[in-house]
Structure formats: structure tokens, C-alpha cells
């Protein structure tokens, strides 16, 4: 198994919200785009809550997120993974999220997109400034079939409170 490297963070203007996935899917890595799998419900949720059309080209969707002061990144910088499933992630190196938060003092909310992202945030034992609220929300991944779209949508409504 070879070492995989994630995508760079996508800046969010003067970001107030940092959304963290665990590690990009093979589709996302291949496209060089966060949430590139058309079955991932991330962009569906952004369309409903933030008014960002999911059919826009990626660069335009990212510009819309930036206008709304939202940035994207992953908890994991590099890892080994056979296939696409989070459960197959091994030999993890984390991104330096505390340094990122230090460099972006406007961020007040960190959202872990799914339990795996939340688990790795806790596992790395990183401390966050007291201004930052950290939430783990239901994964938008197609692998999270046990949570309905309606339940995900309700949980992700927290985006409207920032």
C-alpha cells in the first residue's frame, strides 16, 4: 500500500467555519476536489442551507463557500488506505489544525463531517482555542446510509447559525 496525501485546505475568505472531512475519497483525490463523489450529499446540503447550487462548476462552488466564510479541509494529512472506506485508513499523519486555527482567528466553529473525522480529531488530542466550538455531524458520505437525508439536513442546519 502506498502513502496517500490529502487535498490542500480550501480557504474561506475570512473563515468563520472550518468543515473537516476525514480523508478524501479516491474520486475526490482523482478530481482534486472535495466531495467529488456525486452520491455524497455534501453539496446537496450546501445547496439547501447556503444556497450554493450543486450543479455549479467546482471553482464556483468553492467561491460561494468562500463568500459565506466557510473553508474545507481534512483531519488527515496523509495515510494508507486500500479502497475508499474510512475503516481501511492506516498509518495516519494529522493536519495541524490548531496551527490553522491560530492563523485564522475568525473561525468559531469546526465541524467534523462524520464520526471518523470526529474520532480522529479526538485521537490526535489537539487542543483548540476556547473561542472554537467543535461539533461532529452526520457524515454526508454515501457510506452513511443509516442516517436519512432529512436527519443529515436537520443536523447540518447549524451552518445557518454562524
Secondary structure, DSSP 8 states (H G I E B T S, - for coil): ---EE----B--SS-SEEEEESS--HHHHHHT-TT--TT-SHHHHHHHHH---TTS-HHHHHHHHHHTTEEEEESEEEEEESSS-GGGEEEEEE--HHHHHHH-TT--EEEEESHHHHHHHHHTT----TT-EEEEE---STT-TTS-HHHHHHHGGGGGG-
